[in-house]
């Protein structure tokens, strides 16, 4: 989704925008974007998108005094630590609360349900437009079941 808060005519939302002041994190994103872009408009066919990338796996960066883990996708599901497995691992390790953005994985819903049953509090940011889509798991988290005709 794309949305520009300064341009009302753009579609999408901007509730996915985060801002960090970290040279380490900026360097990880720079390397990722250069990998995807290749030589840009040049003649070389070296732009790597999707599963064509050789994904380095989980990387770390410092944001202030906090060490964070970064995992750029996409990954093949058979890959040892794909994005969904990484998120599931983080959910399983949570003891007090979980805050997350919208997603579309039944497996993650199942992990979240287990955590709620053990007393972990869940907070989710979701917009109504996404929540009602057939592939969204937002309604499932709210215990609202709708048939998926896809």
N, C-alpha and C positions, 0 to 999 in steps of 0.2 A: 504494500500500500504506500501511497505517496500523499503527502499533504504538506502544504506550506502555510504556516500561520499568517504570513504577510500577504498571501494571495488567496482570498476567500473562494475564488472560482475553482481552485484545485480540488480534486476528489481525494478522499481518504481521510485519515486522521493523523494527528501528530503526537498522540500519546505514547509513541514508541521512541521519542527522542530523549537521549541521555547525554549529558555533558560531563566529561572528566578532564582534569588537568594532570596529565601524566605523559612524560616523554616515553617511558617504557611501553605503555599501551598504544600511544600514537605510532611507535615504531612497528609494533605487531600489525596494526591496521595498514600501515604504509606497505609493508612487505606483502600482505595479502592482496591489496589492490594492485600492486605492481605485477604480481603473479597472474591475476585475472586479466589485467590490461595488456600484458606483453609489451610490444613496441607500439601499441596504440594504432595509429593510422598507417604505420609503415607496411612494408611488403612481407615481413616475416609472419608466419602463421603460428605465433607463440602465445596467443591469448588462451588462458586455461580457465574454463568455466565448468561448473558442475562436477561430475565425477572424473573429468579429465585431469583435475588437479592432483598432485601428489601431496595429500594433506599431512602436515607434520604431527597432527594429534594435539593433545592438550599442551598449551603454552602458558607461561605465567608472566605477570607484569605487576609492578608496584603502582598503586594509586595512593599517594600519601604514604602512610605507614602500613597500609593494607595490601597483602598479596592476593591477587585475584587470578582465577583460571579462565583462560580464553580458549574456545574451540570453534573454529570456523568450519562451516558445512559447505556443501552437503557431503554425506558419507554413504557408502553402500551399507545396507542393513547388516550384511554379513561381516563388516569390519568390526574388529575387536571392541573398540570404544567409539561407536558412532554417536551422533548427537543425542538421539533418544536414550541410549544406554547411559550416557554421561548425565543427562538430566535425571533419569530414574535413580541413578546412584546418589545424586545430590538430595533427591527427595527422601530416599531411604535413610540417609544420614541425618536428616533434620529431626531435632528433638523438641523444639518449641514452636516455631512458626515458619511458614513458607509464603513468600510473596512472588507472584509470577504474572506474566503477560499471557495473552490468549495462545492456544495451541490446539492441535487436532490429532491427538494420539490417545486411543482408548487405553493403551498400556500405562500411560502416565496417569490417567484418571484412576485406574485401578490402584496404582501406587499411592496416589493422593488419598484415596478412600481408606486405605490401610493406615495411613498416618493420622487421618482425622479420627479414626476409631481408637488410636492410641493416645489421643489428646493434643495432637499438633494442630495449631490454628492455621487456616489457609486464607490468604487474601489474593484476589485475582483482579486484574484490570482487563476489562472487555467492553467492547461497544456493542450495542444492540444489533447493528448490521451484521457483525460477524457471528454473534451468539446464535442467531437463527439459521445460519447456513448448515446444510446437511453434514458437512465434514467437521463442524465445530464440536468440541466436547464441553463447551460451557454449560449447556442445559443439562448434560449428563452429571456434571459436578453439582448442579442444583437439584439433582434427583428428578428431573423432568425428562421423560422418555418420549421421543418422537421417532416414527419410523424413518429409516434411511433408505430411500428408494433408488440409491445409486449403486 
